[in-house]
């Protein structure tokens, strides 16, 4: 029974030490200001829109190229 009580005391001490160290580390953290968050959000939104348009154009281009290849193959082999 004494061993169980000692184990519980050790775990309780470990938990309190963890909480104490976590609080100390959180005091060292610097959080971004509201303006920083707004600025990075705008940058992310602009990048998402840019890459969405870019990928749309690339997709349309590849579709056009592949349809041209299929048309040419059909034309070529239909003549045989």
CNS distance restraints for C-alpha pairs under 8 A (distance, minus, plus):
assign (resid   1 and name CA) (resid   5 and name CA) 6.47 0.50 0.50
assign (resid   2 and name CA) (resid   6 and name CA) 6.17 0.50 0.50
assign (resid   3 and name CA) (resid   7 and name CA) 6.16 0.50 0.50
assign (resid   4 and name CA) (resid   8 and name CA) 6.25 0.50 0.50
assign (resid   5 and name CA) (resid   9 and name CA) 6.22 0.50 0.50
assign (resid   6 and name CA) (resid  10 and name CA) 6.22 0.50 0.50
assign (resid   7 and name CA) (resid  11 and name CA) 6.23 0.50 0.50
assign (resid   8 and name CA) (resid  12 and name CA) 6.04 0.50 0.50
assign (resid   9 and name CA) (resid  13 and name CA) 6.16 0.50 0.50
assign (resid  10 and name CA) (resid  14 and name CA) 6.21 0.50 0.50
assign (resid  11 and name CA) (resid  15 and name CA) 6.20 0.50 0.50
assign (resid  12 and name CA) (resid  16 and name CA) 6.30 0.50 0.50
assign (resid  13 and name CA) (resid  17 and name CA) 6.07 0.50 0.50
assign (resid  14 and name CA) (resid  18 and name CA) 6.09 0.50 0.50
assign (resid  15 and name CA) (resid  19 and name CA) 6.25 0.50 0.50
assign (resid  16 and name CA) (resid  20 and name CA) 6.12 0.50 0.50
assign (resid  17 and name CA) (resid  21 and name CA) 6.09 0.50 0.50
assign (resid  18 and name CA) (resid  22 and name CA) 6.02 0.50 0.50
assign (resid  19 and name CA) (resid  23 and name CA) 6.24 0.50 0.50
assign (resid  20 and name CA) (resid  24 and name CA) 6.37 0.50 0.50
assign (resid  21 and name CA) (resid  25 and name CA) 6.22 0.50 0.50
assign (resid  22 and name CA) (resid  26 and name CA) 6.15 0.50 0.50
assign (resid  23 and name CA) (resid  27 and name CA) 6.41 0.50 0.50
assign (resid  24 and name CA) (resid  28 and name CA) 6.93 0.50 0.50
assign (resid  25 and name CA) (resid  29 and name CA) 6.82 0.50 0.50
assign (resid  32 and name CA) (resid  36 and name CA) 5.88 0.50 0.50
assign (resid  32 and name CA) (resid  37 and name CA) 6.54 0.50 0.50
assign (resid  33 and name CA) (resid  37 and name CA) 6.40 0.50 0.50
assign (resid  34 and name CA) (resid  38 and name CA) 6.19 0.50 0.50
assign (resid  35 and name CA) (resid  39 and name CA) 6.05 0.50 0.50
assign (resid  36 and name CA) (resid  40 and name CA) 6.19 0.50 0.50
assign (resid  37 and name CA) (resid  41 and name CA) 6.01 0.50 0.50
assign (resid  38 and name CA) (resid  42 and name CA) 6.19 0.50 0.50
assign (resid  39 and name CA) (resid  43 and name CA) 6.35 0.50 0.50
assign (resid  40 and name CA) (resid  44 and name CA) 6.14 0.50 0.50
assign (resid  41 and name CA) (resid  45 and name CA) 6.18 0.50 0.50
assign (resid  42 and name CA) (resid  46 and name CA) 6.14 0.50 0.50
assign (resid  43 and name CA) (resid  47 and name CA) 6.15 0.50 0.50
assign (resid  44 and name CA) (resid  48 and name CA) 6.12 0.50 0.50
assign (resid  45 and name CA) (resid  49 and name CA) 6.24 0.50 0.50
assign (resid  46 and name CA) (resid  50 and name CA) 6.10 0.50 0.50
assign (resid  47 and name CA) (resid  51 and name CA) 6.07 0.50 0.50
assign (resid  48 and name CA) (resid  52 and name CA) 5.98 0.50 0.50
assign (resid  49 and name CA) (resid  53 and name CA) 6.23 0.50 0.50
assign (resid  50 and name CA) (resid  54 and name CA) 6.07 0.50 0.50
assign (resid  51 and name CA) (resid  55 and name CA) 5.90 0.50 0.50
assign (resid  52 and name CA) (resid  56 and name CA) 6.08 0.50 0.50
assign (resid  53 and name CA) (resid  57 and name CA) 6.20 0.50 0.50
assign (resid  54 and name CA) (resid  58 and name CA) 6.23 0.50 0.50
assign (resid  55 and name CA) (resid  59 and name CA) 5.95 0.50 0.50
assign (resid  56 and name CA) (resid  60 and name CA) 6.16 0.50 0.50
assign (resid  57 and name CA) (resid  61 and name CA) 6.08 0.50 0.50
assign (resid  58 and name CA) (resid  62 and name CA) 6.18 0.50 0.50
assign (resid  59 and name CA) (resid  63 and name CA) 6.11 0.50 0.50
assign (resid  60 and name CA) (resid  64 and name CA) 6.16 0.50 0.50
assign (resid  61 and name CA) (resid  65 and name CA) 6.19 0.50 0.50
assign (resid  62 and name CA) (resid  66 and name CA) 5.97 0.50 0.50
assign (resid  63 and name CA) (resid  67 and name CA) 6.01 0.50 0.50
assign (resid  64 and name CA) (resid  68 and name CA) 6.16 0.50 0.50
assign (resid  65 and name CA) (resid  69 and name CA) 6.31 0.50 0.50
assign (resid  66 and name CA) (resid  70 and name CA) 6.17 0.50 0.50
assign (resid  67 and name CA) (resid  71 and name CA) 6.03 0.50 0.50
assign (resid  68 and name CA) (resid  72 and name CA) 6.08 0.50 0.50
assign (resid  69 and name CA) (resid  73 and name CA) 6.11 0.50 0.50
assign (resid  70 and name CA) (resid  74 and name CA) 6.10 0.50 0.50
assign (resid  71 and name CA) (resid  75 and name CA) 6.09 0.50 0.50
assign (resid  72 and name CA) (resid  76 and name CA) 5.94 0.50 0.50
assign (resid  73 and name CA) (resid  77 and name CA) 5.98 0.50 0.50
assign (resid  74 and name CA) (resid  78 and name CA) 5.62 0.50 0.50
assign (resid  75 and name CA) (resid  79 and name CA) 6.38 0.50 0.50
assign (resid  76 and name CA) (resid  80 and name CA) 7.18 0.50 0.50
